[in-house]
């Protein structure tokens, strides 16, 4: 009998393991009696959500903050990642004494449905077959993610959130929360986000998906069953996407046209330039922690997102009569989700009569600025939450 080739790395095995039994996470399991109704017209049942919490829920259950992660993020927002051992992806913003202060707020960060860090996704086991779902998993939308998160809050006994915050795809979830469950969100912080994906962004995602599906090891999406791994295709997808997260100025400042460990070109197709070496590193490190099919599912969820289309083409209708107060943040060098996208959100909120503040932060760091050291962002988030906390009746900073 022909021997099945092993998975190509321990990290690939970890992705399979963490899809069902995530390390360093809590898991909420929803059985057949609690199905998740999907936009695709089917129900997902059973399913599970992996999540992390930080801080303490107060007696009134009024200090919960939902942090929504971006495309390649996960629930480890303010704690060490169990695979990479790197610090949490938003530890600059979330933690004791930080703008999203875990001494004051009870922070919940779930892995999205369709992800690969413990919430039901394509790498998870299909209970009907005992094998990974692969492409048999129904397509997931941003609204599906939010519905699942609402069920998680019900499971935790939290009727309403003090705040929801997130950047990029996380910001899309925040906006969907405000549209779907306005009575459950007191304050909303969508950062570097939009109410729909542009044609250009869909195009970039399609290039990444095609890179994955062109990898012979993808095997029609059944690579986990065959114990294969489309590492090369996923790495290329990550390399292409990572360019969109940066600005031309940031790339020039970091790399320019500098050679990598040499003074002259090799006249070959080796990584002569530092920027080439950097992108290859980004691709290689990404495949150690992320599932290729999850990348397909989550990029498609972003592509389908269009709040106005869900409300007869009128964006303001998505927020009509909302009690939620908003703070919308954009960055001057973000060409993936430019300031014009944020202004469209603000104009719709103004038309709906919502409470909204807006800040455009000047930086050359591109879309990824929301994840980096941006003191102005920290000050804006802290100020907005302190003001919202006062309106909510939460104790001021430094007081129990």
C-alpha positions in Angstrom: 0.0 0.0 0.0 1.3 3.4 -0.9 2.5 5.5 2.0 0.6 8.8 2.5 3.1 11.6 2.7 3.3 13.3 6.1 2.4 16.9 6.8 5.3 19.1 5.9 5.9 20.6 9.4 5.0 20.4 13.0 3.3 23.7 12.6 0.9 22.2 10.0 0.0 19.5 12.5 -0.6 22.3 15.0 -3.0 24.0 12.7 -5.0 20.7 12.5 -4.9 20.2 16.2 -5.8 23.8 17.1 -8.8 23.8 14.7 -10.6 21.5 17.1 -8.7 21.8 20.4 -7.2 25.3 20.6 -4.4 25.8 23.1 -4.6 28.6 25.7 -8.2 29.4 24.8 -11.7 28.9 26.1 -14.2 27.2 23.9 -18.0 27.6 23.7 -19.8 24.7 22.0 -23.2 25.0 20.5 -25.0 21.8 19.9 -27.8 20.7 17.5 -30.3 22.6 19.6 -28.5 25.9 18.9 -27.7 26.1 15.1 -26.1 29.1 13.5 -28.3 30.3 10.6 -26.0 31.4 7.8 -26.5 33.9 4.9 -25.8 31.0 2.5 -29.2 29.6 3.4 -28.1 26.7 5.6 -27.6 26.1 9.3 -24.2 25.2 10.9 -24.6 22.7 13.7 -22.9 21.8 15.9 -20.3 24.5 15.9 -17.8 26.1 18.4 -16.2 29.4 19.1 -12.7 29.7 20.7 -12.1 32.9 22.6 -9.9 34.7 25.1 -11.0 37.0 27.9 -9.0 39.6 29.9 -10.0 41.5 33.0 -13.1 41.0 35.1 -16.8 41.4 34.3 -18.3 43.8 36.8 -21.4 43.0 38.8 -23.7 45.0 36.5 -22.2 43.2 33.5 -21.8 46.6 31.9 -18.0 46.8 31.2 -17.6 44.2 28.4 -15.6 45.2 25.4 -15.6 42.9 22.3 -12.4 43.1 20.3 -12.8 41.8 16.7 -9.7 40.6 14.9 -8.6 41.2 11.3 -8.2 38.7 8.4 -5.0 37.0 9.7 -5.6 37.7 13.4 -7.1 35.5 16.1 -8.3 35.5 19.7 -4.8 36.1 21.2 -5.1 39.9 21.2 -3.2 40.5 24.4 -1.4 37.2 25.2 1.3 35.1 23.7 0.4 33.2 20.6 0.6 29.4 21.3 2.2 28.6 17.9 4.5 31.6 17.2 5.2 32.5 20.8 4.9 36.1 19.8 3.1 38.7 21.9 -0.6 39.4 21.3 -1.4 41.3 18.1 -2.9 44.3 19.9 -0.9 44.4 23.1 0.0 48.0 22.4 -3.7 48.9 22.9 -5.2 46.2 25.1 -3.9 45.5 28.7 -3.6 46.9 32.2 -3.5 50.7 32.1 -3.6 50.7 28.2 -6.3 52.5 26.2 -8.5 49.3 26.3 -7.8 48.9 30.0 -8.2 45.4 31.3 -8.2 46.8 34.8 -11.4 48.6 33.9 -13.0 46.5 31.1 -13.8 42.9 30.6 -12.3 42.2 27.1 -13.6 39.3 25.0 -11.8 38.4 21.8 -13.3 35.5 19.8 -11.7 33.7 16.8 -14.1 34.2 13.9 -16.2 31.4 12.4 -14.3 30.3 9.4 -10.9 30.9 11.2 -8.4 28.3 12.1 -7.6 28.8 15.8 -10.4 26.9 17.4 -13.7 28.3 16.0 -15.4 26.1 13.5 -13.7 26.5 10.1 -12.6 24.5 7.1 -9.8 22.8 9.1 -12.3 21.7 11.8 -13.7 18.2 11.9 -17.0 17.8 10.2 -19.0 15.7 12.7 -20.8 13.9 9.8 -17.6 12.6 8.2 -15.0 12.7 11.0 -12.7 14.5 8.5 -11.8 18.2 8.1 -14.6 20.2 6.5 -12.4 21.6 3.7 -14.6 23.2 1.1 -17.7 21.4 2.3 -18.0 24.1 5.0 -20.7 26.6 3.8 -19.3 30.0 2.8 -19.2 32.4 5.8 -20.1 36.1 5.8 -19.2 38.9 8.2 -22.8 38.9 9.4 -22.5 35.2 10.1 -19.4 35.9 12.2 -21.4 38.5 14.2 -24.4 36.3 14.7 -22.0 33.7 16.2 -20.4 36.3 18.4 -23.9 37.3 19.6 -24.5 33.7 20.6 -21.2 33.7 22.5 -22.3 36.7 24.4 -25.6 35.0 25.3 -23.6 32.0 26.4 -21.5 34.3 28.7 -24.6 36.0 30.0 -23.8 39.4 28.6 -26.8 41.3 27.2 -25.0 44.3 26.0 -21.5 45.4 25.2 -20.0 48.6 26.5 -17.9 48.7 23.3 -16.9 46.9 20.2 -13.6 47.7 18.6 -11.5 46.4 15.7 -9.5 47.3 12.6 -9.8 46.2 9.0 -12.0 43.0 8.9 -12.4 43.6 12.6 -13.8 47.0 11.8 -16.3 45.4 9.4 -17.5 43.2 12.2 -17.9 46.3 14.5 -20.0 48.0 11.8 -22.1 44.8 11.3 -22.6 44.6 15.1 -23.9 48.2 15.1 -26.2 47.5 12.2 -27.5 44.0 13.4 -27.6 44.6 17.2 -27.7 48.3 17.9 -29.3 47.8 21.3 -26.4 45.6 22.3 -23.6 48.0 21.5 -23.2 51.1 23.5 -20.0 52.4 21.7 -18.4 51.3 18.5 -14.8 51.8 17.3 -14.3 50.8 13.6 -10.7 51.6 12.7 -9.2 51.5 9.1 -12.4 49.9 7.8 -15.2 50.3 5.3 -18.8 49.3 4.8 -18.0 47.4 1.7 -15.0 46.0 -0.1 -13.8 47.8 -3.2 -13.4 46.2 -6.6 -9.6 46.7 -6.2 -9.6 44.9 -2.8 -11.7 42.0 -4.2 -9.1 41.8 -7.1 -6.2 41.5 -4.7 -8.0 38.8 -2.7 -8.7 36.9 -5.9 -5.0 36.9 -6.8 -4.2 35.4 -3.4 -6.9 32.8 -3.6 -5.7 31.7 -7.1 -2.2 31.4 -5.8 -3.4 29.0 -3.2 -5.6 27.0 -5.5 -2.8 26.8 -8.1 -0.5 25.0 -5.6 -0.6 21.3 -6.5 -0.6 20.5 -2.8 -4.0 22.3 -2.4 -5.6 19.2 -3.9 -9.1 20.7 -4.5 -9.2 21.9 -0.9 -8.8 18.3 0.5 -5.1 18.7 1.5 -5.6 18.0 5.2 -7.3 14.7 4.4 -4.3 13.8 2.2 -1.9 15.1 4.8 -0.5 17.7 2.4 -0.1 21.5 2.8 -0.2 24.2 0.0 2.5 26.1 1.7 3.9 27.8 -1.4 0.6 29.1 -2.6 -0.4 30.4 0.8 3.0 32.1 1.2 2.6 33.9 -2.1 -0.9 35.0 -1.2 0.5 36.4 2.1 3.3 38.2 0.3 0.9 39.9 -2.1 -1.5 40.9 0.6 1.2 42.2 2.9 2.3 44.7 0.2 -1.3 46.2 0.4 -0.9 46.6 4.2 2.0 49.0 3.8 2.5 52.3 2.1 5.1 53.2 -0.6 6.7 55.6 1.9 6.9 52.9 4.6 8.5 50.4 2.2 11.0 53.0 1.0 11.8 54.0 4.5 12.4 50.4 5.6 14.1 49.0 2.6 14.5 51.4 -0.3 16.5 49.6 -3.0 19.1 48.2 -0.6 20.6 44.8 -1.4 20.3 41.9 1.1 23.7 40.9 2.5 25.6 42.0 -0.7 26.9 45.0 -2.4 26.1 44.1 -6.0 23.4 42.2 -7.9 23.8 38.5 -8.4 22.3 38.6 -11.8 20.0 35.8 -10.7 16.5 35.4 -9.3 17.7 35.1 -5.7 16.4 37.6 -3.2 18.8 40.3 -4.1 16.9 43.1 -2.5 16.0 43.5 1.2 12.3 44.0 0.4 12.3 40.6 -1.4 13.8 38.9 1.5 11.3 40.6 3.9 8.4 39.4 1.8 9.7 35.9 1.6 10.0 35.8 5.4 6.5 37.1 5.8 5.2 34.3 3.5 7.2 31.6 5.2 6.3 32.6 8.8 2.6 33.0 7.9 2.1 29.4 6.7 3.4 28.2 10.1 0.3 29.5 11.8 -2.6 29.8 9.3 -4.7 27.5 7.3 -4.9 27.9 3.5 -8.7 27.2 3.2 -9.4 29.6 6.1 -7.6 32.3 4.0 -10.1 31.5 1.1 -13.1 31.7 3.4 -12.2 34.9 5.3 -11.2 36.8 2.2 -14.5 35.8 0.6 -16.3 37.0 3.7 -14.7 40.4 3.3 -15.5 40.5 -0.4 -19.2 39.9 0.2 -19.5 42.5 2.9 -21.7 45.4 1.8 -23.9 47.1 4.4 -25.7 49.4 2.0 -26.7 46.5 -0.2 -28.3 44.9 2.8 -30.4 48.1 3.3 -31.9 48.8 -0.2 -28.6 50.5 -1.3 -28.9 53.3 1.3 -26.1 53.1 3.8 -27.7 55.4 6.4 -30.6 52.9 6.7 -28.2 50.5 8.3 -27.9 52.8 11.3 -31.3 54.5 11.3 -32.3 55.3 14.9 -29.2 53.7 16.4 -28.4 54.5 20.0 -24.8 53.5 19.5 -22.1 56.2 19.7 -19.3 55.9 17.2 -15.6 56.8 16.8 -14.4 56.3 13.3 -10.6 56.3 12.7 -8.6 56.3 9.4 -5.0 56.8 8.4 -3.7 59.2 5.7 -1.4 56.6 4.0 -3.9 53.7 4.1 -4.7 53.0 0.4 -6.4 49.7 1.2 -9.1 51.3 3.2 -8.6 55.0 2.4 -10.0 57.9 4.4 -12.8 58.3 1.9 -14.2 55.0 3.1 -14.3 56.3 6.7 -15.9 59.5 5.6 -18.6 57.6 3.9 -19.3 55.9 7.2 -19.4 59.2 9.0 -21.7 60.8 6.5 -24.1 57.8 6.8 -24.1 58.0 10.5 -24.7 61.8 10.4 -27.7 61.2 8.1 -29.0 58.6 10.5 -28.7 61.0 13.4 -26.1 59.0 15.3 -23.5 60.3 17.7 -20.2 60.1 15.8 -16.7 61.5 16.0 -14.1 61.1 13.4 -10.3 61.2 13.3 -7.8 60.9 10.4 -4.4 60.2 11.7 -1.4 61.4 9.7 1.1 58.6 9.3 3.2 56.9 6.6 2.7 53.4 8.0 -0.2 52.4 5.7 -3.1 50.1 6.6 -1.1 48.3 9.2 -0.9 51.5 11.3 -3.8 50.3 13.4 -1.5 47.5 14.7 1.6 49.6 15.2 2.9 52.1 17.7 0.7 55.1 16.9 0.4 57.4 20.0 -2.4 59.5 18.4 -4.5 56.4 18.0 -3.9 55.4 21.6 -5.0 58.8 22.8 -8.1 58.8 20.6 -9.2 55.3 21.8 -8.5 56.1 25.4 -10.4 59.4 25.2 -13.4 57.9 23.4 -13.8 55.1 25.8 -13.4 57.3 28.9 -16.1 59.6 27.5 -18.4 56.7 26.6 -17.7 55.1 30.0 -18.8 58.3 31.8 -22.0 58.2 29.7 -22.4 54.5 30.5 -22.0 55.2 34.3 -18.7 53.2 34.6 -16.3 54.3 37.3 -13.6 56.7 36.2 -10.0 55.4 35.6 -8.3 54.6 38.9 -11.5 54.1 40.8 -13.2 50.8 41.6 
